[in-house]
Amino acid sequence: MGLFARIRKEWFIIGIVLVILSAKVHPSFGIKGGPLKPEITISYIAVSLIFFNSGLSLKTEELTNALFHIRLHLFIQSFTLVFFPVSVWLLLRVLALSNIDQWLLRGLQTVSCMPPPVSSAVILTKAVGGNEAAAIFNSAFGSFLGIVVTPVLLLLFLGSSSSVPFSSIFSQLFVTVVVPLILGQVCRGFLREFLDRRKPPFGVVSSCVLLTIIYTTFCDTFNNSSIQLDPTSLLFIVLIIFSIQISFMLLIFTFSTRSNSSFSPADTVAIVFCSTHKSLTLGIPMLKIVFAGFEQLSLISVPLLIYHPAQILLGSVLVPSIRAWMTSRQKSSLLLR
């Protein structure tokens, strides 16, 4: 693959690095009260645009294909929004005794509370040849569920570190998340044929808006000289993130392939990716709302910014091996019939 092809493929990851460097060079442009006015343009307009775009792009009309596979859906959502955050909370009780930056550890807890992403888990499931309909259903349903469950989990495990009362937090969530998402779905009902025919770049739009949110988050950080990122802590966080992903993928794979399990090999593929992947697109805006005005917000966001490329990298590396396993299992099943 050539250099330009690689840049086109990984443009969002490169974009994250560039906006963080830009925030470092000139933080005053994106700070609260600065020329960009992020307290309005980001907190309301950008976040609302992301969720309107999500509502417009979610093909909920396709979800009926997988609607009645209740046991699979229950397993994925329970693992993602119950087992995952509780397990990480227990792990952090041990890691709190270490010298790792406590704000980065809190960021790990925020990662655990996030819903599955709308894109990466579906793309990887499709690449392997797994149960794509189940992956689409759980990614979309998890996103809707996450609108309510994720803020509750964040407040339950971390509390709100802003001076904003809970009622205001949920009011802003309703205005900037729920309403735009519903409006997007309503608009999709009228524009479905046009959208299916033209295929607008929904993912690119959301990613570009997300880069502006990341930029302003780090502008606030670099403008505050008292906030320092410890390189050693950052390295440990990267290692912990990969360890969590690999451990959970192995755990889910082992559980879903037991002899008494009713899951097919294609189901297992969807379960592995949907249960362990976390949404950056939904996560960063939610953190921006729940921890509004909190000076350590960028440090809390760092693990999520690492988790996103890590899950794509790890998933891409494992695609050939998982595809070979699934093909082998399917052939074995045919021979036994």
C-alpha positions in Angstrom: 0.0 0.0 0.0 1.4 3.4 -1.1 1.9 6.4 1.3 -1.1 8.3 0.0 -3.3 5.3 0.2 -2.2 4.7 3.8 -2.9 8.3 4.7 -6.4 8.1 3.1 -7.1 5.0 5.1 -5.8 6.3 8.4 -6.7 9.9 8.0 -8.8 10.1 11.2 -6.0 8.7 13.4 -3.6 11.2 11.8 -6.2 13.9 12.3 -6.4 13.2 16.0 -2.6 13.7 16.3 -2.7 16.9 14.2 -5.5 18.5 16.2 -3.8 17.7 19.5 -0.5 19.2 18.2 -2.5 22.3 17.0 -4.1 22.7 20.4 -0.6 22.5 21.9 0.8 25.2 19.5 -2.2 27.6 19.8 -4.5 26.7 22.7 -6.1 30.1 23.1 -8.2 29.8 19.9 -10.2 26.8 21.2 -10.5 27.5 25.0 -13.7 28.4 26.7 -14.4 32.1 25.9 -11.9 32.0 23.0 -12.6 32.9 19.3 -14.1 29.5 18.6 -16.7 29.9 21.4 -16.7 26.1 22.2 -19.2 26.6 25.0 -21.8 27.1 22.2 -20.3 25.8 18.9 -19.0 22.5 20.5 -21.2 21.9 23.5 -24.4 22.4 21.5 -23.9 22.7 17.8 -21.2 20.1 17.2 -22.6 17.5 19.6 -26.1 17.9 18.2 -24.7 17.5 14.7 -23.0 14.3 15.5 -26.1 12.7 16.9 -28.4 14.1 14.1 -25.9 12.5 11.7 -26.1 9.3 13.6 -29.9 9.3 13.5 -29.8 10.0 9.8 -27.4 7.2 9.1 -28.8 4.4 11.3 -30.6 1.9 9.1 -33.1 0.9 11.8 -35.3 -0.6 9.0 -32.7 -3.4 8.6 -32.8 -4.3 12.3 -35.9 -6.5 12.0 -33.7 -9.2 10.4 -32.0 -9.8 13.8 -34.7 -8.7 16.2 -35.7 -12.0 17.5 -32.2 -13.4 18.4 -32.9 -12.2 22.0 -30.3 -14.4 23.8 -27.5 -13.1 21.6 -28.6 -9.4 22.1 -29.0 -9.9 25.8 -25.5 -11.4 26.1 -23.8 -8.6 24.1 -25.6 -5.7 25.9 -25.1 -7.3 29.3 -21.4 -7.8 28.7 -20.9 -4.3 27.2 -22.8 -2.3 29.8 -22.7 -4.4 32.9 -19.8 -6.9 33.0 -17.3 -4.7 31.3 -17.7 -1.6 33.5 -17.9 -3.7 36.7 -14.8 -5.7 35.8 -12.8 -2.5 35.0 -14.0 -1.0 38.3 -12.6 -4.0 40.2 -9.3 -3.8 38.2 -9.0 -0.1 39.1 -9.3 -0.8 42.8 -6.0 -2.7 42.4 -4.3 -0.2 39.9 -5.2 2.7 42.3 -2.3 1.3 44.5 0.2 2.0 41.7 1.8 5.2 40.5 -0.2 5.4 37.4 -1.9 8.8 36.9 -5.3 8.6 38.7 -7.0 10.7 36.0 -5.9 8.3 33.3 -7.2 5.4 35.4 -10.6 7.3 35.7 -10.4 7.5 31.9 -10.3 3.7 31.7 -13.5 3.6 33.7 -15.1 6.0 31.2 -14.1 3.7 28.4 -15.8 0.7 30.1 -19.1 2.7 30.3 -19.3 3.4 26.6 -21.8 1.7 24.2 -20.5 -0.3 21.2 -19.6 1.8 18.1 -21.9 2.0 15.1 -19.2 1.3 12.5 -16.0 -0.7 13.5 -17.7 -3.8 15.0 -20.0 -4.1 12.0 -17.1 -3.6 9.5 -14.9 -6.2 11.1 -17.8 -8.7 11.5 -18.6 -8.3 7.8 -14.9 -8.7 6.9 -14.8 -12.0 8.6 -18.2 -13.1 7.2 -19.9 -13.2 10.6 -23.5 -12.4 11.5 -23.7 -8.9 10.1 -27.4 -8.4 10.9 -26.7 -9.2 14.6 -23.7 -6.8 14.6 -25.8 -4.0 13.0 -28.6 -4.6 15.5 -26.4 -4.5 18.6 -24.4 -1.6 17.4 -27.5 0.5 16.7 -29.5 -0.7 19.7 -26.4 -0.2 22.0 -26.1 3.3 20.7 -29.7 4.1 21.6 -29.3 2.3 25.0 -26.1 4.2 25.7 -27.8 7.5 25.5 -29.4 6.7 28.8 -27.2 4.0 30.3 -23.7 5.5 29.7 -24.3 8.8 31.5 -25.9 6.9 34.4 -22.8 4.6 34.6 -20.4 7.5 34.4 -22.2 9.3 37.3 -22.4 6.0 39.2 -18.7 5.0 38.9 -17.1 8.4 38.8 -19.6 11.0 39.9 -19.9 14.4 38.2 -16.8 16.5 38.7 -18.4 19.6 37.3 -20.5 22.1 39.2 -23.4 21.4 36.9 -26.3 19.7 38.7 -27.5 16.3 37.5 -30.8 17.8 36.2 -28.9 20.2 33.9 -26.6 17.4 32.7 -29.6 15.2 31.7 -31.4 18.2 30.2 -28.4 18.9 28.0 -28.2 15.2 27.1 -31.8 15.3 26.0 -31.4 18.5 24.0 -28.1 17.7 22.3 -28.3 13.9 22.0 -31.9 12.5 22.2 -33.7 15.2 20.2 -31.1 15.3 17.3 -31.1 11.5 17.1 -34.9 11.3 16.9 -34.9 14.2 14.3 -32.3 12.3 12.3 -34.4 9.2 12.3 -37.6 11.1 11.3 -35.7 12.8 8.4 -34.4 9.4 7.4 -38.0 8.2 7.0 -38.6 10.9 4.4 -35.2 10.7 2.7 -34.5 7.0 2.8 -34.5 6.4 -1.0 -32.3 9.5 -1.6 -29.9 8.5 1.1 -29.6 4.9 -0.1 -29.1 6.1 -3.6 -26.5 8.9 -3.0 -24.8 7.3 0.1 -23.6 10.5 1.8 -20.3 10.2 3.8 -21.9 10.1 7.2 -18.8 8.6 8.8 -16.6 11.4 7.4 -18.9 14.1 8.6 -19.1 12.7 12.2 -15.3 12.2 12.3 -14.6 15.8 11.2 -16.9 17.2 13.8 -15.4 14.9 16.4 -11.9 16.2 15.6 -13.1 19.7 16.5 -14.4 18.4 19.8 -11.0 16.7 20.5 -9.2 19.9 19.5 -11.1 22.2 22.0 -10.8 19.6 24.8 -7.0 19.7 24.5 -7.0 23.5 24.1 -8.3 23.7 27.6 -5.7 21.2 28.8 -2.7 23.0 27.2 -3.9 26.3 28.4 -3.7 25.1 32.0 0.0 24.7 32.9 -0.8 22.8 36.0 -2.0 19.7 34.0 0.8 17.4 33.0 0.7 14.1 31.2 3.1 11.5 32.6 4.7 9.5 29.8 5.2 6.4 32.0 1.6 6.4 33.0 0.6 6.8 29.4 2.7 3.7 28.4 1.1 1.7 31.1 -2.4 2.8 30.0 -1.7 1.6 26.4 -0.5 -1.8 27.7 -3.5 -2.1 30.0 -5.9 -1.3 27.1 -4.5 -4.0 24.9 -4.5 -6.4 27.8 -8.2 -5.7 28.5 -9.2 -6.1 24.9 -7.3 -9.4 24.4 -8.5 -10.8 27.7 -12.1 -9.9 27.1 -12.0 -11.2 23.5 -10.6 -14.5 24.7 -13.2 -14.7 27.5 -16.1 -14.1 25.2 -14.7 -16.5 22.5 -14.4 -19.2 25.1 -17.8 -18.7 26.6 -19.7 -18.4 23.2 -18.0 -21.5 21.8 -18.9 -23.9 24.7 -20.4 -27.2 23.7 -23.7 -26.3 25.2 -23.8 -22.8 23.7 -26.5 -22.2 21.1 -24.4 -19.6 19.2 -23.2 -20.4 15.7 -19.7 -19.5 14.6 -21.1 -16.5 12.7 -22.8 -15.4 16.0 -19.6 -15.7 17.9 -17.8 -13.3 15.5 -20.5 -10.7 16.0 -20.4 -11.2 19.8 -16.6 -10.9 20.0 -16.4 -7.6 18.2 -19.6 -6.0 19.5 -19.0 -6.8 23.1 -15.4 -5.5 23.3 -15.6 -2.4 21.0 -16.4 1.0 22.4 -17.7 4.1 20.7 -15.5 7.2 20.4 -18.1 9.1 18.3 -20.7 8.9 21.1 -18.2 8.8 24.0 -16.3 12.1 23.6 -19.5 14.2 23.3 -21.0 12.5 26.4 -17.8 13.1 28.4 -17.9 16.8 27.2 -21.5 17.1 28.7 -21.1 15.0 31.9 -17.8 16.6 32.8 -18.5 20.1 31.5 -16.0 22.7 32.7 -13.8 20.1 34.4 -10.1 21.0 33.8 -9.0 17.3 33.8 -11.4 16.3 31.0 -8.7 15.8 28.4 -6.8 13.4 30.7 -10.0 11.4 31.3 -10.5 11.4 27.5 -7.0 10.0 26.6 -7.8 6.3 27.3 -10.8 6.5 25.0 -8.7 8.1 22.3 -6.2 5.2 22.6 -8.9 2.5 22.8 -10.4 3.5 19.5 -7.4 2.9 17.2 -6.3 0.0 19.4 -9.6 -1.9 18.8 -9.4 -1.3 15.1 -5.8 -2.4 14.9 -6.3 -5.5 17.0 -9.5 -6.5 15.2 -7.9 -6.0 11.7 -4.9 -8.2 12.8 -7.2 -11.0 14.0 -9.6 -11.0 10.9 -7.7 -13.6 8.9 -7.4 -16.0 12.0 -11.0 -15.6 13.0 -12.2 -16.1 9.4 -10.1 -19.3 9.1 -11.6 -20.6 12.4 -15.2 -19.7 11.3 -14.8 -21.4 7.9 -13.3 -24.5 9.6 -16.2 -24.7 12.1 -18.8 -24.3 9.4 -17.2 -27.0 7.2 -17.2 -29.3 10.2 -20.9 -28.6 10.9 -21.7 -29.5 7.3 -19.8 -32.8 7.5 -21.6 -33.8 10.6 -25.0 -33.4 9.0 
